[in-house]
Amino acid sequence: MNDLELPNTVAIVGCGSIGTAFAVLFARAGFTVRAWDAVPGAFDRATADLQQRLALLDEHGLLTESPTVVAGRVSFHPELAAAVAGAVLVQECAPEEITLKRSLFAQLAEFAEADAVLASSSSALVASSFNSAAAERIVVGHPGNPPYLIPVIEVVPSPQTTTRTVELATAIYRAAGLKTIRVKREVEGFVFNRLQGALLREAYCLVRDGVASVGDIDEIVRSGLGRRWSVLGPFETVDLNTRGGIAVHAQRMGPAYQRMGAERGQHDPWDERLVHQVEQERREVLPLSDWADRVQWRDEQLMRLNAYHEAQQMVSAP
């Protein structure tokens, strides 16, 4: 098999919520999906869940084929060896238990095709903690949940993972419609959950300290940070919020953020070298000469979002 050749079969190992969501993702993109689970009754639950999710996608105009056609690409197999036969990628979706993952990947190393990518949907555990004799073919493919609606996936190799495995996994995920993020080195929680965890930790602290209620914190994220972050990431946000860009923002706000972190027992100052690296990467994406145009673009995107939300409120008003 050539590195860029993409056979049309993937396997899902574990038919819980995330496994079924991956089945929806791949089947919707035209892949043949072969699923396995060891839990009694898992196939019946997954079949019902699959049909419900596809019906909702169809209701919202997000399918180009009928739900029946898409569901027809998914089959369930009681034997693991039969499920992974012929698959170019095996997506493990078992619970976040290290012993279970070690056992599964030992079996996958034996049963899967010799050139198949063995990918884990692990939320925090790194591949080197559970990989096996097939370590060079094992990678973490950590999705947003559900992956057919949150179109981003982190590709996290272990030190043993080959470049070919990373490239093939990336090509398959992109063919399924996902935006791939290459995590440069193993770290627990990867990028998605570390960013999410940082916000959650502070949210819990603010509730604990009597600063704000749970509902008010959710509203700040839903109507403020979340709305803005649906258009921009955190670095671009502060880059566009301050004339002169991210270096000026770091100079003005860095000390305040450092004090906030110290209040929580953290010591992660934005030193000059780090700020310079971040500024360089931002300027490669957006020269300062284009800053004003990008600010206008941001405002136009937020205007579209605001118009959408206002229209939704009118529709739902009694």
N, C-alpha and C positions, 0 to 999 in steps of 0.2 A: 504493500500500500504506500503510495506517495504521501509526503507530508501534507500536501494541500488537497488530497483526495478525501472526500467526506462521504463514506457510506451512510445510508439513510436510517440506520437502526441505533437506538440508544436503549439502555437498560436502566430501570429505576429499582433500587434495592431499599425497600421500606415504603409502605403505602399509607403512611399517616398523612397529616395535613400538608407538609412540605413536599413529600413524595408525590402526592396527587397534584399539587400545584406545578411541579416540574413536568408531570405527565401532560397537563394542560398546555404548558409552554411549548414543549417539543412537538406534541401532536398538532397544535395550532400552526406550527411552523412547517408542517409537512413531514416530520420524522415518524418512523415506525417506532413505537414505544412498547417495550416488553418489561412488565413489572413483576416483582416478587416481594413476598412478606411471609414471615414465619408465624405471625399472630393469627389464630383462628378468627374467622369472620372479617379479616382485614380487606379481602377482595370485595365483599358485598358493600362494606362501608365506603371503600374507595370508588367503586362504580357509581354509587348514589351521589357521592361528593363530586365526582368528575362530571356527571350529567347536570348537576345543579350549577356548577361553576360555568360550564359551557352555555347553559340556557341563559344565565345572567349576561355573559359576554355577548351573546346573540341579541338579547333584549336591548343592549346599549350600542348595538351596531359595531361591535369589535371583532366579529368573525367575518371572514370572506367566504366561508363554506357553512353548510348546515351543521348544527351540533352533532347530528348523527354521523355525518361523514368524518368529522374530527375525532369523535369518540371511537369510531371504527378502527382508528390507527393504534389504539391501545389494547394490549392483551395482557392477561394475568397468568402467571405460571407458578405452580406449587413447588417446582424444583429450581433451585438457584442456578444450577448449571445450564438448564434449558433457558432460563430468563436472560442470561448474559451472553448466550451463544450468538455470535455474529455482530455484537454491539461494538461500535467504534468508541463509545463512551459509556461507562457505568457510573451512574450518579447515586452514591450511597446517601440515604436519608434516614438512617437509624437514630435512636435517641443519643443524647450527648453523654455517652458512657464509654470510658476509655477501653475497658475490658471487652465490651461488645464490639467496638470498632476494630480492635486488634484481631478478634476472632473472624469478623466479616472480611477484613482485608486479606487475611491469610487464605480464606476460601476463594476470594476473588482472584488472588494471584494464581491459584490453581485452575479455576474454571473459566475465567475470562479469556478472550482472544489475546494472543501474545503481544499484539501491538495496540491493544485498547488502552485508552486513558481510564484510570481508576480515580474518580473524583469524590471527595467527601463534602457534604453540605454542613460540616461542622461549624458551629457558631463561635467557638472560642479555641477548641483544641487544635494544635498545630499538627501537620501531617507527620512530622518526624516522631511524634509521641505514639503513633499507632501504625506506622507503615511496616511493611513486611519484606519478604525476599524480593518483592516487586517494587521496592521503594523508588526506583527510577521512573516508574509510571504513575506514581501517586501524587495527587495535587489536591489542595482544598479549592473547591468552587463554592464560595459562600455567597448566597443570593440575598437580595432584599426579599421580604415576604409579604405577599406572594409574588414569585418571580415573573408571572405573566402580567402583572400590573406595575411592579417596581422593576424597571428594565435595567438593572445594574447587577454585576456579579464580580466578586473579588476572586482573582486567581492567585493562589498562594502556594508556591512550590516549597518543598523542603530542600535542604542542601544537597540531597541525593537526586532530586527530580531533574530529568534531562530537559534541555532546551526544546527538543522535539515535543515532549509531553505538554509543556506550557503552550507552545505554538498551536498544537493540535486542539487542545482544550479551548484555547482562545478562539480559534476558527469555528469550532462547533457552537460555542455559546453565541458568537456573533451571528452565525447562520440562523440561530433560534431567535434573534432579535434583541439580544442583551448587549449592553455596553460593558466592556470588560475593563477592570482595573487590575493592573499587575502590582501586587504587593511585593516590595523589593526584598524583604526578609521576614522570616517567621517571627510573629509576636502574638501573644495570646489575645484573642478577640479581634485581631486583624484591624482594619481601619473603621469599618462600619460600626461595629459594636464598641470600639473605643470612643469614637465621637459620640455615639448615642449614650454610652455609659457616663461620659463626662457631664453631659447635660442632665442625665437622671440623678447623678450624685448631687449636683448642686440643687436640683429641684427638691430632692428629699431634705436637704439641709435647710432650704428656705422654708419648707413646711415645718420642720422640727423647730426652727428658731423663731417661728411666729411671724415671719416676714410677709407671707402671702398664703392664700388658700390653694388647695389642689386645683379647684376650678379656675381660679384666676391665673395660675401658672400655665395651665393648659390653654387658656385664652391668649396669653401673651405669645405662646408658641404658634398656636393655630392662626391667629390674625396678624401676628407680627413677624417673629423669626421664621416660622414655617412658610408663610406666604412669600417672604423675600427669598428664602432659601430654595423655593421651588423654581426660581429663576437664576439665582446666583449661589455660588458656594461661599464659605466664610471668608476666604482670602479675597475673592473678587468683591465681596460686599464691602469690606473695609477699604479696599483699594479705591472703590468708586465713591465711598462716603467722604473722602478727604481729598481736597484739592492738593495735588502734588503726589498723590498715590499712597501706597502702603508704607513706604519709608517714613513719610510725614505722620501717618496714623500711628505707627509704632513709637515714634518720638513723643507724640502727644499723649497717647493712651497707654503705652507700655508700662509706665510706673504704676498707674492705677490698677491694671490687670495683675501686675506682680503683687500689689498689696492684697487684692482680693484672693489670689492664690495662697499667699502666706497666711491669710486668715483661716484657710482650710488645711494648713499644714503642708502646702506644696511650695517647692522652690524651683520654678522653671522660668527664669527670666529670659526675655527676648534679647539676647546679647547681640552685639553689633554684627558678628559674623553670621548668625542665624538670620537676622533681619536682612542682611545683604543677600543671602542666598534666596530668601523668599522674594525679595524685590526683583532680583535678576530673573527668576522664573516668571513672575508676573509681567515684567517688561518684555520678555520674549513673546508672551501671548498678546499683550496690549501695550504698544508704545505710548508714552505719555502724550504724544501728539494726537492720539486717537481717543484720549480720555473723555473729553467732552461729548463726543459722538456716542461713546459707550454708555455714559450716564443717561443721555437722552433715550437710548435703546432700552436701558433698564426701566426708566420711567414709563415708556410705552408698554412694556411687558406687564408691569404692575397695573397700569390702567386697564389692560385687557382682562387681567385677573379680577380687578375690582368690578368691572362691568359684568363679568360672569357671575360673581358672587351676589351682586345686587339683583341680577335677573333671577337667580335661584331663590333669593329671599322673596321676591315678588310672586314666584310660582308657588312657593310653600306657604305664603301668607293666607290666613283664613278669610 
